[in-house]
Amino acid sequence: MIIPTSTSLEKDTPLYDMVINGEFVEATERELIEEELTLIEDLNMEDDCFFFGAHVHNLIRINYYFKFKEEMIKDLKRQVERIEEMKPGFLDTVAKRGHL
C-alpha cells in the first residue's frame, strides 16, 4: 500500500519557524499534484498494490489498485482540469492545512 500525504504546518514546530524565517517554502497545490502524478507514473508496482491517496490533507483524493494505473493517471489529470475550470489560479496557491 502506498499512502501519500501533504505536509501540514503546525505552530511552534521547527518547520513552522523555518517558513516564518524564509528558510522553507511550501509547495503549491499544483506542485503537490505534479509530484504525486510523477510518483504514480514512475512506480512499477504489482497489480494488487493499493494507492490510497484519500488522506484529508490531499486536495485530490484518489484510490486505486495499480492494476488500474492508467485510469488513476487519467482521473488525477481530469480532476486537475476540473479544479482549473472551477477555481482558476487556485492550484498555484498554497492551501492552509489545519491540525488533524
N, C-alpha and C positions, 0 to 999 in steps of 0.2 A: 504494500500500500504506500502511496506517495501522498503526502499532505502538505501542500504549500500554503504559507500564510504570509500576510503582510506585517510589517513592523508597526507596532503601536508605541508611541512615546508616552512615558509616564513621568509626571513631575517628580523632582527630587531623585532622579537617576542620572548616572554618568552620561548616558546617551542624550537625555534631555538637555543637560548642561552643554554638551558638545554642539547641539543645534543652536542653542541660545548664543554660544560663543562663535558661531560660524565655522566650526570645525567639522560638522557633518551636515550634509544636505539630503533631505528626504527625497525619495523618488516620487515622480508624478504618477498619477493613475495610469497614464499611457506607458510609462517606463515599467511599471509593475506588471502590466498585462503583457507587454512585449517580452519581458523576462520569462513569464510563465509560458507564453507561446513558444519561445525558443527552447525552453526546457522540454516541453511536450514533443516538439518536432525532433529534437536531438536524442531523446531517450528511445532505446530499443528494448522494450520490456516484454515479458511473457504476456500472452493474451489475457490471463487471469489476474494480472496486476491491476489494482484499482487505483484510480486517480481521484482523490477526494479534495476537490477544490471549492468546497462549500463552507469554508470557515467564515465566521461572522465578519472578519476583517477584510475578506476578499470582495472587491467590488462586483466582479462577475463570478457567479457560483456555478461550477460545473462538476459533474460526477460521471465518470465513465470508466469502463474497463478498457485496457489498452487494445483489446480486440477491436474496439471501435475508435481507434486513434484518429483516423481521418475525419470521422464525424465530430469528434471532440474539437479538432482544429477548426473545422467549418463553423461549429456552434460558437466557439470563442470569437472568431472573426465576425460572425453575424451579430453577436451581442455588442461588439465594439462599434460596428456601423450603426446599430440602433441607438446607442448612447450618444454617438456623434450627431445623429439627427435630432434627438430629443433635447440634448443639452450641449449645444456647440461650445467648444472650449473647455468643458469640464475635465476631459481626460488630460489636459495639460496643467492641471492644478494638483495640489497636494491636499487630499481629503484628510480631515482630522478624525482620528480613530480614538474612541474612548476606552476607558478601563472596562475589562470584561467583568 
